Amino acid sequence: MSLRLRTDDLDWKQVDDEIVALDARQARYLAVNGTGVLLWQALDAGATREELVAALVERYGIDADRAGSDTDRFLAELTEQELLVR
């Protein structure tokens, strides 16, 4: 199942090593840094969970279990904030 960032009422920009986003629905600013930037960019294009995990493994050389756990936490946070569409 492909996951994607919501496009309505969500504006974002990469500034140096950080993503700065405005969620107009909730009137709040968000900041994402570290591995979250890689995941955010992949979700902007649309990606499966497996593709996100593979991207972390490839970029950071971590094992798949840790990458999966990190990905699941990130996706859970975005889901809770209603920033993802499936």
C-alpha positions as CSV (number, residue, x, y, z in Angstrom):
1,M,0.0,0.0,0.0
2,S,1.4,3.3,-1.1
3,L,1.5,6.1,1.5
4,R,1.7,9.8,0.6
5,L,1.7,13.1,2.4
6,R,-1.6,15.0,2.4
7,T,-1.5,17.7,-0.2
8,D,-4.4,19.9,0.9
9,D,-3.7,22.5,3.6
10,L,-0.1,21.2,4.0
11,D,2.8,23.3,2.8
12,W,6.5,22.5,3.5
13,K,10.0,23.4,2.5
14,Q,13.4,22.0,3.1
15,V,15.7,24.4,4.9
16,D,19.2,23.1,5.2
17,D,18.9,19.7,7.0
18,E,15.4,20.2,8.2
19,I,11.8,20.1,6.8
20,V,9.6,23.0,8.0
21,A,5.9,22.4,7.4
22,L,2.7,24.3,8.0
23,D,-0.4,22.3,8.6
24,A,-3.1,24.9,7.9
25,R,-5.9,22.5,9.1
26,Q,-4.6,22.5,12.6
27,A,-2.8,25.9,12.4
28,R,0.5,24.5,13.5
29,Y,4.1,24.4,12.4
30,L,6.1,21.2,12.3
31,A,9.8,20.5,12.0
32,V,11.4,17.3,10.8
33,N,15.1,16.5,10.9
34,G,17.5,13.6,10.8
35,T,16.1,10.5,9.2
36,G,12.7,12.0,9.1
37,V,13.8,14.2,6.2
38,L,14.5,11.2,4.1
39,L,11.2,9.6,5.0
40,W,9.3,12.9,4.4
41,Q,10.7,13.3,1.0
42,A,9.9,9.7,0.0
43,L,6.3,10.2,1.3
44,D,6.0,13.3,-0.8
45,A,6.6,11.2,-3.9
46,G,4.6,8.3,-2.5
47,A,6.2,5.2,-1.0
48,T,5.3,1.9,0.7
49,R,6.5,1.1,4.2
50,E,8.9,-1.4,2.7
51,E,10.4,1.3,0.4
52,L,10.8,3.6,3.4
53,V,12.6,0.9,5.4
54,A,14.9,0.0,2.5
55,A,15.8,3.7,2.0
56,L,16.9,3.9,5.7
57,V,18.9,0.7,5.4
58,E,20.6,1.9,2.3
59,R,21.3,5.5,3.4
60,Y,22.3,4.9,7.0
61,G,23.5,1.3,7.0
62,I,21.3,0.2,9.9
63,D,19.6,-3.2,10.1
64,A,16.1,-3.7,8.7
65,D,14.6,-4.3,12.2
66,R,15.7,-0.9,13.5
67,A,14.8,0.8,10.2
68,G,11.3,-0.8,10.4
69,S,10.8,0.3,14.0
70,D,12.0,3.9,13.2
71,T,9.7,4.0,10.1
72,D,6.7,2.7,12.1
73,R,7.2,5.4,14.8
74,F,7.4,8.1,12.1
75,L,4.3,6.8,10.2
76,A,2.4,6.6,13.5
77,E,3.2,10.2,14.3
78,L,2.2,11.4,10.8
79,T,-1.0,9.3,11.0
80,E,-1.9,10.8,14.4
81,Q,-1.4,14.3,13.0
82,E,-3.6,13.4,10.0
83,L,-0.8,14.2,7.5
84,L,-0.9,10.9,5.5
85,V,-3.2,9.5,2.9
86,R,-3.2,5.9,1.9
